[in-house]
Amino acid sequence: MNATSRLLLVLWGSLLFSVAGAQDSSDDEANVLLIIEREWEAARKGDHDKLDDMLASQFMGWGRNSPAPRSKTSTSNWSRFSAEMGRVVRYELYPLSITVNNDVAVAHYLYSRAFKDKSGEIEISSGRYTDVLVRTEDGWKFLAWHGGDDD
């Protein structure tokens, strides 16, 4: 094999490797976005067991309406209380960026949401979130989040 053939083979191999790596990254980003969508949909449906399962055991989240970060147990309790007050009837997510580094993902996004309280009143709000997810044996789970409605 001459030098030119070897060089072309190395370049071709490098190209294939970089495309495969980009595909893995793209797949991870798509999977992370899917998990975020599933979390919002579980909240809309009031599926608290599903929501609890989506949080890593060491989860700590800090919503804008919370005075301090909340553990998985605290987040679960407040989620159930919120469901007693009403429910999300519609939402839309606007992904801004998702970065995946090995088994950790950070996602920034905006949202619009319609919340219907027990009296039937609908409040429409919008805001932003940053979610941190970790890849586990069971798939991606939320490790932390921060955000909430804009003022």
C-alpha positions in Angstrom: 0.0 0.0 0.0 1.5 3.3 -1.0 1.6 6.5 1.2 -1.3 8.1 -0.6 -3.5 5.1 -0.1 -2.6 4.9 3.6 -3.3 8.6 4.0 -6.7 8.2 2.3 -7.5 5.2 4.5 -6.6 7.1 7.7 -8.6 10.2 6.6 -11.6 8.0 5.7 -11.4 6.2 9.1 -11.2 9.5 10.9 -14.3 10.7 9.0 -16.2 7.6 9.9 -15.2 7.8 13.5 -16.2 11.5 13.8 -19.6 10.8 12.1 -20.2 7.9 14.4 -19.4 10.1 17.4 -21.6 12.9 16.2 -24.5 10.4 15.7 -24.1 9.1 19.3 -24.1 12.6 20.6 -27.2 13.4 18.5 -28.9 10.3 19.7 -28.1 11.2 23.3 -29.5 14.7 22.8 -32.7 13.3 21.3 -33.1 10.9 24.2 -32.6 13.6 26.7 -35.3 15.8 25.1 -37.6 12.8 25.0 -37.2 12.2 28.7 -37.9 15.9 29.4 -41.1 15.7 27.2 -42.1 12.5 29.1 -41.7 14.3 32.4 -43.9 17.2 31.3 -46.5 14.7 29.9 -46.5 12.7 33.2 -47.1 15.9 35.1 -49.9 16.8 32.8 -51.5 13.4 33.3 -50.9 13.4 37.1 -48.8 10.3 36.9 -46.9 10.9 40.1 -45.4 7.4 40.3 -43.9 8.0 36.8 -42.6 11.4 37.9 -41.0 9.9 41.0 -39.3 7.2 38.9 -37.8 9.8 36.6 -35.9 11.5 39.4 -32.5 10.1 40.5 -32.3 9.2 44.2 -29.9 12.1 44.8 -32.1 14.6 43.0 -32.1 18.2 44.1 -34.3 20.7 42.2 -34.8 24.4 42.7 -37.9 25.8 41.2 -38.3 29.6 41.3 -41.3 29.4 43.7 -39.2 27.4 46.2 -37.2 29.1 48.9 -34.4 26.5 48.6 -33.6 23.4 46.6 -35.8 20.4 47.2 -34.9 16.7 47.5 -36.7 14.0 45.5 -39.1 13.4 48.5 -39.9 17.0 48.9 -40.4 17.5 45.1 -42.7 14.5 45.1 -44.8 15.9 48.0 -45.1 19.4 46.5 -46.0 17.9 43.1 -48.8 15.9 44.6 -50.0 19.0 46.5 -50.0 21.1 43.3 -52.1 18.4 41.6 -54.7 18.8 44.3 -55.0 22.5 43.4 -55.4 21.9 39.6 -53.6 20.5 36.7 -51.6 21.4 33.6 -53.9 21.1 30.6 -51.5 22.1 27.9 -47.8 22.9 27.5 -45.2 23.5 24.8 -41.5 23.2 25.2 -38.9 25.2 23.2 -35.5 23.6 23.5 -32.6 26.0 23.4 -29.6 23.7 23.9 -28.7 20.3 25.1 -25.1 19.4 26.0 -24.1 15.8 26.7 -20.8 14.9 28.3 -20.4 11.1 28.9 -23.2 10.3 31.3 -24.3 13.8 32.2 -26.6 16.0 30.1 -27.6 19.7 30.6 -30.7 21.0 28.8 -31.9 24.6 28.6 -35.4 25.3 27.4 -38.3 27.7 27.5 -41.9 26.6 28.0 -45.5 27.8 27.8 -48.1 26.2 30.0 -51.8 26.4 30.8 -52.8 25.5 34.3 -56.5 24.9 35.2 -57.3 25.3 38.8 -60.1 23.5 40.7 -62.6 26.4 40.0 -62.0 26.0 36.3 -59.9 29.2 35.8 -57.0 28.8 33.4 -53.8 30.6 33.9 -51.3 30.7 31.1 -47.6 31.2 31.9 -44.2 30.9 30.4 -40.8 30.4 31.8 -37.5 28.7 31.5 -35.7 25.6 32.9 -32.3 24.1 33.0 -32.3 20.4 33.7 -29.4 18.2 34.6 -29.8 14.5 33.8 -27.6 11.5 34.5 -27.5 8.3 32.5 -28.2 5.3 34.8 -28.7 1.6 34.1 -32.4 2.4 33.8 -31.9 5.3 31.3 -31.7 9.1 31.8 -32.9 10.4 35.1 -33.2 14.0 36.4 -30.4 14.8 38.8 -31.2 18.5 39.2 -33.3 21.3 37.7 -33.7 25.0 38.2 -36.2 27.4 36.7 -39.9 28.3 36.6 -42.3 31.0 35.5 -40.9 34.3 34.3 -42.2 37.3 36.2 
